[in-house]
Amino acid sequence: MGKIFAIAKLSVLELFRKKDVYVAIVLALVAIVPLAVVNAFGIEGAVRYIREVALLLVWGFSVIICVTTSARQIPNETQRKTILPLLAKPVSRAQIALGKTLGSIIASWGALAMFYGCYIVIAGLKSGIWIEPVLLQSVILHACFAALACSMTVCGSLALTPSANITACLLIIAGGLLFGDHLPDLINKAPGLFRPPLIGLEYVLPRFELFDLRARVIHSHAPVPAGVFLFILLYGAAYSAVFMGLAAGLFKRKQY
């Protein structure tokens, strides 16, 4: 594990040396911070409006950061040939793949912490309520989502070109978040020929919408029951482990 964490540390440092992550974080903060002065629809309406827009921005920018940073981890190393000295060291290819994935996850969590820190301050100043139990659940599940998205993207980077991988992962994640709840209805209404592929998608692709508690946070609903919350966490961890295992297997087959 020590070697995996060492590779992850190097990956995090390399990511934060680049300007991409900082640009995304600055853009997100520039978009979120002005919401602090919004006073539309009365006090209650303003709080809900701020929560809805701010959380939409947090989710949107976090998806972009997770996918773009993870998609370039290994391809950038191979293009610059810097992967060769790493392969010459006494570390296995599986450890390299896992370390790169863990580095992407940690970097994404760092960006997520900045986003939610800004959101908590803005929403707290408006409503007087700083951290509700449902918000804490939302942050934890969002972090689990980030780990899953990073794991899937790193795995995809070993099978697809960077541009194809980024496009495919963004479409899968966005489609899951936007239309995942409607997939069962779509399957029921689909013609017989299209039903088997849709059923396959339902069982194979992760259900990203499970990690999104924005509606509960926006309307100050009760937290998710503990059993359901734990199940979603285990679900995300299991899918992340599967993608990490696939990434390790694919990286072993690569020729350098």
URRAFEN-V970796 format. One record per pair of residues at least 6 apart in sequence whose ideal C-beta (glycine too) atoms are under 8 Angstrom apart, sorted by the first residue. I is the first residue (numbers start at 1). GAP is how many residues later the second one is. D is the distance in whole Angstrom. If there is no record, write none. Layout:
# URRAFEN-V970796
i=I gap=GAP d=D
i=I gap=GAP d=D
This chain:
# URRAFEN-V970796
i=3 gap=88 d=5
i=3 gap=92 d=5
i=3 gap=96 d=7
i=4 gap=91 d=5
i=4 gap=94 d=5
i=4 gap=95 d=5
i=4 gap=98 d=6
i=5 gap=94 d=7
i=5 gap=97 d=7
i=6 gap=93 d=7
i=7 gap=79 d=8
i=7 gap=84 d=7
i=7 gap=88 d=7
i=7 gap=89 d=6
i=7 gap=91 d=8
i=7 gap=92 d=3
i=7 gap=93 d=7
i=7 gap=95 d=8
i=7 gap=96 d=7
i=8 gap=91 d=5
i=8 gap=92 d=8
i=8 gap=94 d=4
i=8 gap=95 d=4
i=8 gap=98 d=6
i=9 gap=94 d=7
i=10 gap=89 d=8
i=10 gap=93 d=7
i=11 gap=62 d=6
i=11 gap=88 d=7
i=11 gap=89 d=5
i=11 gap=91 d=8
i=11 gap=92 d=3
i=11 gap=93 d=7
i=11 gap=96 d=7
i=12 gap=91 d=5
i=12 gap=94 d=5
i=12 gap=95 d=5
i=12 gap=98 d=8
i=14 gap=89 d=8
i=15 gap=6 d=6
i=15 gap=54 d=6
i=15 gap=88 d=7
i=15 gap=89 d=7
i=15 gap=92 d=5
i=16 gap=6 d=8
i=16 gap=91 d=7
i=16 gap=94 d=8
i=20 gap=48 d=6
i=20 gap=49 d=7
i=21 gap=44 d=6
i=21 gap=48 d=6
i=21 gap=86 d=7
i=21 gap=90 d=6
i=24 gap=37 d=6
i=24 gap=40 d=6
i=24 gap=41 d=5
i=24 gap=44 d=8
i=24 gap=87 d=7
i=25 gap=36 d=8
i=25 gap=40 d=8
i=25 gap=86 d=6
i=25 gap=89 d=6
i=25 gap=90 d=8
i=27 gap=34 d=7
i=28 gap=29 d=6
i=28 gap=30 d=7
i=28 gap=33 d=4
i=28 gap=87 d=6
i=29 gap=85 d=7
i=29 gap=86 d=8
i=29 gap=89 d=6
i=31 gap=26 d=5
i=32 gap=22 d=5
i=32 gap=25 d=5
i=32 gap=26 d=7
i=32 gap=83 d=7
i=32 gap=86 d=5
i=32 gap=87 d=7
i=32 gap=90 d=7
i=33 gap=85 d=7
i=33 gap=89 d=7
i=35 gap=15 d=5
i=35 gap=18 d=6
i=35 gap=19 d=6
i=35 gap=87 d=6
i=36 gap=14 d=8
i=36 gap=86 d=5
i=36 gap=89 d=6
i=36 gap=90 d=7
i=38 gap=8 d=6
i=38 gap=11 d=7
i=38 gap=12 d=6
i=39 gap=7 d=5
i=40 gap=6 d=5
i=40 gap=9 d=6
i=41 gap=7 d=8
i=41 gap=8 d=6
i=43 gap=83 d=8
i=46 gap=80 d=6
i=47 gap=76 d=7
i=47 gap=79 d=5
i=47 gap=80 d=5
i=48 gap=170 d=6
i=48 gap=171 d=7
i=50 gap=72 d=6
i=50 gap=73 d=6
i=50 gap=76 d=6
i=51 gap=72 d=6
i=51 gap=166 d=6
i=51 gap=167 d=5
i=52 gap=162 d=7
i=52 gap=166 d=5
i=54 gap=65 d=5
i=54 gap=68 d=6
i=54 gap=69 d=7
i=55 gap=64 d=7
i=55 gap=159 d=5
i=55 gap=162 d=6
i=55 gap=163 d=7
i=56 gap=158 d=7
i=57 gap=58 d=8
i=58 gap=54 d=8
i=58 gap=57 d=4
i=58 gap=58 d=7
i=58 gap=61 d=6
i=58 gap=84 d=8
i=59 gap=83 d=7
i=59 gap=118 d=7
i=59 gap=153 d=7
i=59 gap=155 d=7
i=61 gap=50 d=8
i=61 gap=54 d=7
i=62 gap=46 d=7
i=62 gap=49 d=7
i=62 gap=50 d=6
i=62 gap=53 d=6
i=62 gap=80 d=7
i=62 gap=84 d=6
i=63 gap=86 d=7
i=63 gap=107 d=7
i=63 gap=110 d=6
i=63 gap=111 d=7
i=63 gap=114 d=8
i=64 gap=106 d=8
i=65 gap=42 d=8
i=65 gap=43 d=6
i=65 gap=46 d=5
i=66 gap=38 d=7
i=66 gap=42 d=5
i=66 gap=80 d=5
i=66 gap=83 d=4
i=66 gap=84 d=5
i=66 gap=87 d=7
i=67 gap=82 d=6
i=67 gap=86 d=5
i=67 gap=99 d=6
i=67 gap=102 d=5
i=67 gap=103 d=6
i=67 gap=106 d=7
i=68 gap=98 d=6
i=69 gap=35 d=5
i=69 gap=38 d=6
i=69 gap=39 d=7
i=69 gap=81 d=8
i=70 gap=31 d=7
i=70 gap=34 d=4
i=70 gap=38 d=8
i=70 gap=79 d=7
i=70 gap=80 d=4
i=70 gap=81 d=8
i=70 gap=83 d=4
i=70 gap=84 d=5
i=70 gap=87 d=7
i=71 gap=82 d=5
i=71 gap=83 d=8
i=71 gap=85 d=7
i=71 gap=86 d=5
i=71 gap=91 d=5
i=71 gap=94 d=5
i=71 gap=95 d=5
i=71 gap=98 d=7
i=72 gap=85 d=8
i=72 gap=90 d=6
i=73 gap=27 d=4
i=73 gap=28 d=8
i=73 gap=30 d=7
i=73 gap=31 d=6
i=73 gap=81 d=6
i=73 gap=84 d=7
i=74 gap=9 d=7
i=74 gap=23 d=7
i=74 gap=26 d=6
i=74 gap=80 d=7
i=74 gap=83 d=6
i=74 gap=84 d=6
i=74 gap=177 d=7
i=75 gap=82 d=6
i=75 gap=87 d=5
i=77 gap=6 d=4
i=77 gap=9 d=7
i=77 gap=23 d=8
i=78 gap=178 d=7
i=83 gap=13 d=8
i=83 gap=173 d=6
i=84 gap=172 d=6
i=86 gap=10 d=6
i=87 gap=6 d=7
i=87 gap=9 d=7
i=87 gap=169 d=6
i=93 gap=155 d=7
i=93 gap=158 d=5
i=93 gap=159 d=5
i=93 gap=161 d=8
i=94 gap=154 d=4
i=94 gap=157 d=7
i=94 gap=158 d=7
i=96 gap=155 d=7
i=97 gap=57 d=7
i=97 gap=61 d=8
i=97 gap=147 d=7
i=97 gap=150 d=5
i=97 gap=151 d=5
i=97 gap=153 d=8
i=97 gap=154 d=4
i=98 gap=146 d=6
i=98 gap=149 d=8
i=98 gap=150 d=6
i=100 gap=54 d=6
i=101 gap=49 d=6
i=101 gap=50 d=6
i=101 gap=53 d=5
i=101 gap=142 d=8
i=101 gap=143 d=6
i=101 gap=146 d=6
i=104 gap=46 d=4
i=104 gap=49 d=7
i=104 gap=50 d=6
i=105 gap=41 d=7
i=105 gap=42 d=5
i=105 gap=45 d=5
i=105 gap=46 d=7
i=108 gap=38 d=4
i=108 gap=39 d=8
i=108 gap=41 d=8
i=108 gap=42 d=6
i=109 gap=34 d=6
i=109 gap=37 d=6
i=112 gap=27 d=8
i=112 gap=30 d=6
i=112 gap=31 d=6
i=112 gap=34 d=6
i=116 gap=23 d=5
i=116 gap=26 d=8
i=120 gap=10 d=6
i=120 gap=11 d=6
i=120 gap=15 d=8
i=123 gap=6 d=8
i=123 gap=7 d=8
i=124 gap=6 d=4
i=124 gap=7 d=8
i=132 gap=85 d=7
i=132 gap=88 d=7
i=133 gap=90 d=4
i=134 gap=79 d=7
i=134 gap=82 d=5
i=134 gap=83 d=6
i=134 gap=86 d=7
i=134 gap=87 d=6
i=134 gap=88 d=7
i=134 gap=89 d=5
i=134 gap=90 d=8
i=135 gap=82 d=5
i=137 gap=76 d=6
i=137 gap=86 d=5
i=137 gap=87 d=6
i=137 gap=92 d=6
i=138 gap=75 d=4
i=138 gap=76 d=7
i=138 gap=78 d=7
i=138 gap=79 d=5
i=140 gap=93 d=7
i=141 gap=69 d=8
i=141 gap=70 d=4
i=141 gap=71 d=8
i=141 gap=72 d=6
i=141 gap=88 d=8
i=141 gap=91 d=6
i=141 gap=92 d=7
i=141 gap=95 d=8
i=142 gap=69 d=6
i=142 gap=70 d=8
i=144 gap=67 d=6
i=144 gap=88 d=7
i=144 gap=89 d=6
i=144 gap=92 d=4
i=144 gap=93 d=7
i=144 gap=96 d=8
i=145 gap=63 d=6
i=145 gap=66 d=4
i=145 gap=67 d=8
i=145 gap=91 d=7
i=147 gap=89 d=7
i=147 gap=90 d=8
i=147 gap=93 d=5
i=148 gap=58 d=6
i=148 gap=60 d=8
i=148 gap=63 d=8
i=148 gap=88 d=5
i=148 gap=91 d=5
i=148 gap=92 d=5
i=148 gap=95 d=7
i=149 gap=20 d=7
i=149 gap=24 d=6
i=149 gap=59 d=8
i=151 gap=88 d=8
i=151 gap=89 d=4
i=151 gap=90 d=8
i=151 gap=92 d=4
i=151 gap=93 d=5
i=151 gap=96 d=7
i=152 gap=17 d=6
i=152 gap=20 d=8
i=152 gap=54 d=7
i=152 gap=87 d=8
i=152 gap=91 d=5
i=153 gap=12 d=7
i=153 gap=13 d=8
i=153 gap=16 d=5
i=154 gap=89 d=7
i=154 gap=90 d=8
i=154 gap=93 d=5
i=155 gap=88 d=4
i=155 gap=89 d=7
i=155 gap=91 d=5
i=155 gap=92 d=4
i=155 gap=95 d=7
i=156 gap=9 d=4
i=156 gap=12 d=6
i=156 gap=13 d=6
i=157 gap=8 d=5
i=158 gap=89 d=6
i=158 gap=92 d=4
i=158 gap=93 d=6
i=158 gap=96 d=7
i=159 gap=6 d=8
i=159 gap=91 d=6
i=160 gap=8 d=6
i=172 gap=33 d=6
i=173 gap=35 d=6
i=176 gap=29 d=7
i=176 gap=30 d=7
i=176 gap=31 d=7
i=176 gap=32 d=3
i=176 gap=33 d=6
i=177 gap=31 d=5
i=177 gap=32 d=6
i=177 gap=35 d=6
i=179 gap=7 d=8
i=180 gap=27 d=6
i=180 gap=28 d=6
i=180 gap=29 d=4
i=180 gap=30 d=8
i=181 gap=28 d=6
i=183 gap=15 d=7
i=183 gap=18 d=7
i=183 gap=19 d=6
i=184 gap=18 d=7
i=186 gap=12 d=6
i=187 gap=8 d=6
i=187 gap=11 d=5
i=187 gap=12 d=6
i=187 gap=15 d=7
i=190 gap=8 d=6
i=206 gap=30 d=8
i=206 gap=33 d=5
i=207 gap=28 d=8
i=210 gap=22 d=5
i=210 gap=25 d=7
i=210 gap=26 d=8
i=211 gap=21 d=7
i=211 gap=25 d=7
i=213 gap=11 d=7
i=215 gap=6 d=7
i=216 gap=6 d=8
i=216 gap=7 d=8
i=216 gap=8 d=7
i=223 gap=6 d=7
i=224 gap=8 d=8
